[in-house]
Amino acid sequence: MPANFKRNWFLRQRYLIFRRLAQFSLLALFLTGPWYGYWILKGNLASSIFLDLIVFTDPYIYLQSISGGHQMGTVASIGAATILVFYMVIGGRAYCSWVCPINVVTDAAFWLRTRLGLNLSWQPKKNIRYWLLIMTLVVSALTSSIAWEVVNPITMLQRGLVFGMGIAWAIVLAVFLFDLIVSRRGWCSHLCPVGAFYGLVGKFSLIRVSAIKRQACTDCGDCFRVCPEPQVITLPLLGEENGASPIVISGDCTNCGRCIDVCDENVFHFATRFEDKLKADAGA
């Protein structure tokens, strides 16, 4: 890590700060009802209703419900479509970095892991989470249930904050310890089927991270050190000679903005997936 930064502390942390504000603000909207009696958002991240007017349904939960043979009404279907379109615009795995409360837990594990210098880790194969995604749909079909919700750490954390943590503490602690001492970013990057689902959605999303200024890269490695999915920025940065697009197109990208935060050369910024083409057309 370079000793002298060209930008101030806030500019190197801004998207991390914005993400925490988004995560805790959304959680607060859910908790003001059960805690204080002001019902802004009822339900949880799986299914909710905003001000008793607008219904939101997580599309992954919707798929499990359909697999389980449940009849989904028009309102729930519209709610699922709304969320799906939203993440197809802003980036599927933006859910993981900007919404999911478990991200705070895994980021804390990564921070502590870095401070303790715990570099050795076992990395599960990334396709495991896709097999888990398929299995949740199969189990839902066999049991006529929403299978993943039985053990979903996201839902258990939110329920624990409302009703008392209980066994939820054990689940959240297990995720934390897994990322701390077993696998770097292991839960979100390699196991979580929710992340797998939104990664598939993210393959088609409009908003992307761009390295259009990659000629300014000094190979300091800061972006690779902070990125939860460092492989996604390898091609945009290192593929200039073979004509690779500077746009991060991988569905694994969480649009967390940390590469933008830490890059003193301003190599990265948020853009659309068509930025390189638009700039090429403009210069033609």
N, C-alpha and C positions, 0 to 999 in steps of 0.2 A: 504494500500500500504506500503510495507516495507520501512523503512527509509534508510537502507544501502543496496545499490545494489552491487552485485558481479561483474557486468559488467559495462562498460562505457556507456555513453549516446548514442553513435552511435550504439552500438550493441543492445540497447534496442529500437532503432527507425529505424533500417536499412531497414526493409521491408516496413515500412511506407514511408520512403524517396524514395525507389526504385519505389513504386507505384505512388507517386506524379510525379516523373520524367517520368514514363511511360505515365501517363495521360496527363500531360502538353506537353510532346514531341509529342504525337500523335495529340493533338489538334493543336499544332503549325504547324505540317505538313499539316493539312487541311487549316489553316489560312494564310500560306505564299502566297498562290495563290491570293485570293481576297484582301489581305492586301498589298502585295508587288509585285505581278505578277509572282512569282515563283511557278509553279503548280507542286507540288510533289504528293499530294493526292487530287484528285478532288472528290467532292461530300460530303458525310457525313458518319456517322457510319452505316446508313441504306444501302447505296450503294455507292461504290467508285471505282476509278481506280487509280492505282499507276504508275506514270511516263508514263501515256498513254499506258501501256502495260498489266498490271495485274488487273483484275476486281475482286472486293470483294463484295459479297452480304450477308447481314445479313439473316441467315436462317429463323428467325422469320418473317422478312419482306417478305421473299420469300413465306412462308406459307400463309400469308395474301394475297399476290398477286395471288397465286393459288386459294385461297378461293374466291377471287373477280372475278375469271374468266379470269384473264389476261394470255396471252400466254407468257411463259418465254423461252427465247432463250437459246441455249447451253452455251453461255459464262456466262450468269447470273446463270445458273444451276451449272456450274463448280465452280463459285465464291461462291455460297452458300454451296456447298459440301466441298470446301476448308476450309471455316470458321467453319463449323460443325465438321469436322475431327480435326481441330486445338483445339477446345474447348473440344472435347472428349478425347484429350490427356492431356492438361494442367489443366483441370477442368472447367466445364461449367460456374460456377459463378465467375470464375476469371475475366470474362467480367465485372462483377459488381464492383470488387475491384481494378482492374488494368487498365481498359479501360474507363468505363463510367464516364463522367465528373460530373454527378449528385452525384456520390459518394463523391466528394469533399464537396458538399453542405451538404449532410446528415452527413458526418463525422464532419463538422464544427458545425452542430446543436447538435450532440452528445457531442462534446467537451464542448460547452457552457452550455449544459444541466447539464453536470457533475460539471462544475465549479459553477453553480448557485444552485446546490443541488436539482434539480427538479426531484424528485424520483417517484412521483405519475404519473401513465400513464394508459391510456386505450389501450389495445392491441387487434387489430382486429384478427379474426381467420385467421390462415395462409392459409386455403383453399380458402379464398376470392380471392387471386391473381390468383389461378388456374381457378376460375370461370370467372375472368376478362380476362384471357388468352383465354378461350373458347369463351367468348362474343365478343372479338375483331375479332375472325375468323368468327363468325356468322354474325356480322355486316358487315364485309368485303364482305361476300357472298351476303348479302341482298342489299348492296349499290354499289357493284362492285368497291370498293375502298380499300385503305390500311388504315383501320379505325384508328388504334392506332396512326399513324403518325399525325393525326389532332391535337392531344393533348399531344403527347409524349414530356415530359420535356427535354429529351436528345437532340432530334432534335431541339426543340424550343430554347434551350440554344445555340446550335451551330449556328443556323440561326441568333439568336439575336446578337451574337458576330460579325457576318459578316455584317448584314444589319441594326443593331440597335436593342436594346432589346425590346422596346415597351411592348406588352402584355407578352413577354417572362419573363420579370422581375416579373410579377404577378405570373406566374406559378412556377418559381424557388423559389420565396419568400414563396409561399403557401407550397411547399415541405419542405422548411427550417422550417417554423413555425409549420407545422404538426409534424415533428420529434422533435422539441424543446419543445413544450408545450402540445402536445396531446398524442403522442405515441413514446416510445423509439424505435429507428430504424424502425419506422412504415412503412415508404414508401418502402424502399428496401426489408425489411423482410416480409412484410405482404400484400402489395398492388400492387407493380409494376409487370405487366405481363411479362415484358422483363426478370426480375429476375426469374419469375416462369418458363419461357421457358428454360433459361440456367440452372436452377436447375434440370430440367428433363434431360438435356444433361449431367449434372455433375454426375448423378447417375452411368454413365458408364465410367467416366474419369479415366485415368491412374495415373496421378500425384495426390498424396494425402498428407495430413498432418498425420504424424505418432507420436504416443505417446509410441513408443516401449520401452522408458526408464521410463515408468510410475512408476516404483518402487522408483524412486528418488523424486517423487512428495511430496511436504511438505504441501499441502492443503492451500497454501497462498491465492488462489483465484484470483491472478492477471490475469490469462488467461480468466477466466469467466468475469472479469470486462471489458476487452478490446474487447472480441470477439463479432462481430456483430450478431452471431448466437450461443450463448453460449451452447445451447442444443446439438450441434453436438459433443462437446468434453466430454459430460457427460459419455457416454458409454465407450469410450476408456480409460478414467481415472478411472472411478468407477467400471468398469465391469471386473476387473482382477480376482476377486474371482469366478465369474461364467464363466470364460473362454472366455469373449468377446474379439474380436479382438482389438488390440491397434490402428488400422488404422481408421481414420475418413472416413467413407464411405457415409455419408449423402450427398445428392445433394445440401443441403442448404449451405454447407461450401463454402466460397468464396475464399479459398486459399490466404487470405490476408497476412498471415504470422505474424499477431500481437501476437498470442500465442507463436510463436517462439521468437519474439522480447523480450517479457517481462519475460519469464521464466528463472530465474537465475540458475535453476537446469538443464537446457538443456534437458527437458523432450521431447520437440517437435522438429521435423525437417520435411523437405519435403522428400517424398519417393514415391515409387509406391504402388499401392493397393495390391501388392503381397509380400510386404516386410516381413511380419510375417511368411508367408509360406516359403519364400526363406531362412530365417534365421533358421527356424525349420528344413528344409531339410539339411542345411549346418551343423547343430549341431547333426544330426542323425547319 
